[in-house]
């Protein structure tokens, strides 16, 4: 009887240990795009043909593009297990090329995407999408809108330029106004942030948490794992210089 009990405990311990290892092995690449076009007009533009080739590679090689929120829920211990070879796609800024060039590809490959938007540009800046275009994207069901602050400040510059009190007020306004405007426009929960220019520090992380954000993303260039701080989660900045071989290594976690 004792031997049977000992064997049962050993088997249970083995199962729990294996499950713990599986839970701990979270390494998900989160890709950060900005602009798309037929040619490279600046450092943040990826050719539409390159983007399509990357989407096709993911589809042909067993990768699962999952919603960003599914990854965050998994990191928090909620929701179902992640599928094999998960990847997350995000696009920052709200450039009109997202609607004009990327939208047909996103629909063709049926991939979910999170758009990090700074509201001051929408329907105002000549390079940006309109609110109507954003609503059309969201209506398709696979696009999630989240915050990129209100007008995309460089917090390093602003911290040097302003007094400590004025700087803290600026950060509060940038984080709070973006959430408020986007929640009003879309009627959804805005609780994820992309740091402008990938700039963050301990003070900014604390203010983001106090402003109601559950997670924030940088462009630190490594997969997301459980060891990361929730307000400093990494992403890969996607540029045209990342060729097909480098892209394959990146999504496989080899870069």
C-alpha positions as CSV (number, residue, x, y, z in Angstrom):
1,X,0.0,0.0,0.0
2,X,2.8,2.4,0.9
3,X,4.6,1.5,-2.3
4,X,1.4,2.3,-4.4
5,X,1.0,5.6,-2.5
6,X,4.6,6.5,-3.1
7,X,4.3,5.7,-6.8
8,X,1.2,7.8,-7.1
9,X,2.9,10.7,-5.4
10,X,5.9,10.3,-7.7
11,X,3.7,10.3,-10.8
12,X,1.8,13.3,-9.7
13,X,5.0,15.2,-8.9
14,X,6.3,14.3,-12.4
15,X,3.1,15.6,-14.0
16,X,3.1,18.8,-12.0
17,X,6.8,19.4,-12.7
18,X,6.2,18.9,-16.5
19,X,3.2,21.2,-16.4
20,X,5.2,23.9,-14.5
21,X,8.0,23.7,-17.1
22,X,5.5,24.0,-19.9
23,X,3.8,27.0,-18.3
24,X,7.2,28.6,-17.8
25,X,8.4,28.2,-21.3
26,X,6.7,31.2,-22.8
27,X,8.8,32.9,-25.6
28,X,6.5,34.7,-28.0
29,X,7.8,37.1,-30.6
30,X,5.7,40.3,-30.8
31,X,6.3,42.1,-34.1
32,X,6.1,45.9,-34.4
33,X,5.4,47.5,-37.8
34,X,4.7,51.1,-38.7
35,X,4.2,51.9,-42.4
36,X,3.8,50.0,-45.7
37,X,4.3,50.9,-49.3
38,X,5.5,49.8,-52.7
39,X,9.0,51.1,-51.9
40,X,11.0,52.1,-48.9
41,X,10.5,55.9,-48.3
42,X,11.9,56.0,-44.8
43,X,13.4,53.8,-42.0
44,X,10.0,52.8,-40.7
45,X,8.5,51.7,-44.0
46,X,8.3,48.1,-45.1
47,X,7.5,47.2,-48.6
48,X,4.0,45.7,-49.0
49,X,5.6,42.8,-50.9
50,X,7.9,42.1,-47.9
51,X,5.0,42.2,-45.5
52,X,3.0,39.7,-47.6
53,X,6.0,37.4,-47.9
54,X,6.3,37.4,-44.1
55,X,2.6,36.7,-43.6
56,X,2.9,33.8,-46.1
57,X,5.9,32.4,-44.3
58,X,4.1,32.4,-41.0
59,X,1.1,30.6,-42.6
60,X,3.2,28.1,-44.5
61,X,5.5,27.1,-41.5
62,X,3.0,26.3,-38.8
63,X,3.0,29.7,-36.9
64,X,-0.2,30.9,-35.3
65,X,-0.8,34.6,-35.2
66,X,-2.7,35.2,-32.0
67,X,-4.4,38.3,-30.6
68,X,-2.2,40.4,-28.3
69,X,-4.7,40.1,-25.5
70,X,-4.5,36.3,-25.7
71,X,-0.8,36.5,-24.9
72,X,-1.4,38.9,-22.0
73,X,-4.1,36.7,-20.6
74,X,-1.8,33.7,-20.8
75,X,1.0,35.6,-19.1
76,X,-1.5,36.4,-16.3
77,X,-2.5,32.7,-15.9
78,X,-5.9,33.1,-17.6
79,X,-7.4,31.6,-20.7
80,X,-6.5,28.6,-22.8
81,X,-3.0,27.3,-23.6
82,X,-1.2,29.1,-26.4
83,X,-1.2,27.3,-29.8
84,X,2.1,26.0,-31.2
85,X,4.5,28.6,-32.5
86,X,2.6,31.7,-31.5
87,X,3.4,35.1,-32.9
88,X,1.8,38.5,-32.3
89,X,1.5,41.3,-34.8
90,X,1.2,45.0,-33.8
91,X,1.3,48.2,-35.8
92,X,2.1,51.6,-34.3
93,X,1.0,55.2,-35.1
94,X,-2.1,54.8,-37.4
95,X,-0.5,55.6,-40.7
96,X,-2.9,55.7,-43.6
97,X,-0.9,52.9,-45.3
98,X,-2.3,50.5,-42.7
99,X,-5.7,51.0,-44.3
100,X,-4.5,51.4,-47.9
101,X,-1.8,48.7,-48.1
102,X,-1.8,46.4,-45.1
103,X,-5.6,45.9,-44.7
104,X,-6.1,43.7,-47.8
105,X,-3.2,41.4,-46.7
106,X,-4.5,41.2,-43.1
107,X,-7.9,40.1,-44.5
108,X,-6.4,37.7,-47.0
109,X,-4.3,35.9,-44.3
110,X,-7.0,36.3,-41.6
111,X,-4.6,37.5,-38.9
112,X,-5.5,39.5,-35.8
113,X,-3.6,42.7,-35.2
114,X,-3.3,45.3,-32.5
115,X,-3.0,48.9,-33.7
116,X,-1.4,51.3,-31.2
117,X,-2.8,54.7,-31.9
118,X,-2.1,58.2,-30.8
119,X,-5.4,60.0,-31.2
120,X,-4.1,63.5,-31.9
121,X,-3.1,62.5,-35.4
122,X,-6.3,60.7,-36.4
123,X,-8.4,62.7,-38.9
124,X,-5.9,65.5,-38.4
125,X,-2.5,64.7,-39.8
126,X,-2.2,64.1,-43.5
127,X,-0.2,60.9,-43.0
128,X,-2.8,59.4,-40.7
129,X,-6.0,57.4,-41.0
130,X,-9.3,58.9,-40.3
131,X,-11.6,57.8,-37.5
132,X,-14.0,56.4,-40.1
133,X,-11.2,54.2,-41.5
134,X,-10.2,53.0,-38.0
135,X,-13.9,52.1,-37.3
136,X,-14.1,50.2,-40.5
137,X,-11.0,48.2,-39.6
138,X,-12.3,47.4,-36.1
139,X,-15.7,46.4,-37.6
140,X,-13.9,43.5,-39.4
141,X,-13.5,41.8,-36.1
142,X,-9.7,41.1,-36.1
143,X,-8.4,44.5,-35.3
144,X,-7.9,45.7,-31.7
145,X,-7.1,49.4,-30.9
146,X,-4.8,50.3,-28.0
147,X,-2.9,53.4,-26.8
148,X,0.3,55.0,-28.1
149,X,-0.1,58.0,-25.8
150,X,-2.0,61.1,-27.0
151,X,0.5,62.8,-29.3
152,X,3.6,60.5,-29.2
153,X,6.0,62.6,-27.2
154,X,9.7,61.8,-26.7
155,X,9.7,61.4,-22.9
156,X,13.5,61.8,-22.6
157,X,13.4,65.2,-24.2
158,X,10.3,66.3,-22.3
159,X,11.9,65.2,-19.0
160,X,14.9,67.4,-19.7
161,X,12.8,70.3,-20.8
162,X,10.2,70.5,-18.1
163,X,10.2,70.8,-14.3
164,X,9.6,67.5,-12.4
165,X,6.0,68.6,-11.7
166,X,5.3,69.7,-15.2
167,X,6.8,66.5,-16.6
168,X,4.7,64.3,-14.4
169,X,1.6,66.2,-15.4
170,X,2.5,65.8,-19.1
171,X,2.9,62.0,-18.7
172,X,-0.5,61.8,-16.8
173,X,-2.2,63.7,-19.6
174,X,-0.6,61.7,-22.4
175,X,-1.6,58.4,-20.8
176,X,-5.0,59.4,-19.6
177,X,-6.2,61.4,-22.6
178,X,-5.3,58.7,-25.0
179,X,-7.2,56.1,-23.0
180,X,-10.3,58.3,-22.6
181,X,-10.4,59.4,-26.3
182,X,-10.0,55.8,-27.6
183,X,-12.5,54.3,-25.1
184,X,-15.0,56.9,-26.1
185,X,-14.5,56.4,-29.8
186,X,-14.6,52.6,-29.8
187,X,-16.5,51.6,-26.6
188,X,-13.8,49.1,-25.8
189,X,-11.3,48.6,-23.0
190,X,-8.0,50.5,-23.6
191,X,-5.5,49.1,-21.1
192,X,-2.4,48.3,-23.2
193,X,0.2,50.9,-24.2
194,X,3.1,51.1,-26.7
195,X,5.8,53.5,-25.4
196,X,6.6,56.2,-28.0
197,X,10.1,55.6,-29.5
198,X,10.3,52.6,-27.1
199,X,11.3,55.0,-24.3
200,X,10.4,53.9,-20.7
201,X,11.9,53.9,-17.2
202,X,10.7,52.9,-13.7
203,X,8.9,56.2,-13.2
204,X,7.0,55.9,-16.5
205,X,6.1,52.3,-15.7
206,X,4.6,53.3,-12.4
207,X,2.6,56.1,-14.0
208,X,1.3,53.8,-16.7
209,X,0.1,51.3,-14.0
210,X,-1.5,54.1,-12.0
211,X,-3.3,55.3,-15.2
212,X,-5.0,52.0,-15.6
213,X,-2.8,50.1,-18.1
214,X,-2.3,46.4,-17.6
215,X,0.7,46.1,-19.9
216,X,3.1,48.3,-22.0
217,X,5.4,47.5,-24.8
218,X,8.8,48.7,-25.9
219,X,10.9,47.8,-28.9
220,X,13.7,46.0,-27.0
221,X,14.1,43.2,-29.6
222,X,13.5,39.9,-27.9
223,X,10.6,37.5,-27.3
224,X,8.1,38.0,-24.6
225,X,8.7,35.7,-21.6
226,X,7.3,35.4,-18.1
227,X,10.5,37.1,-16.7
228,X,9.6,40.4,-18.3
229,X,8.0,43.3,-16.3
230,X,4.4,43.9,-17.5
231,X,5.1,47.6,-18.2
232,X,8.3,46.8,-20.2
233,X,7.4,44.0,-22.5
234,X,9.6,43.7,-25.6
235,X,8.8,43.7,-29.3
236,X,10.8,43.4,-32.5
237,X,11.0,46.5,-34.5
238,X,10.3,45.4,-38.1
239,X,12.2,47.2,-40.9
240,X,12.9,46.4,-44.5
241,X,16.5,45.4,-43.7
242,X,15.3,42.2,-42.0
243,X,15.5,39.8,-44.9
244,X,13.7,36.5,-45.3
245,X,16.4,34.5,-43.5
246,X,16.6,36.9,-40.6
247,X,12.8,36.9,-40.3
248,X,12.8,33.1,-40.1
249,X,15.4,33.2,-37.3
250,X,13.6,36.0,-35.5
251,X,10.2,34.3,-35.3
252,X,11.9,31.0,-34.4
253,X,13.5,32.7,-31.4
254,X,17.0,32.4,-32.9
255,X,17.8,36.1,-33.3
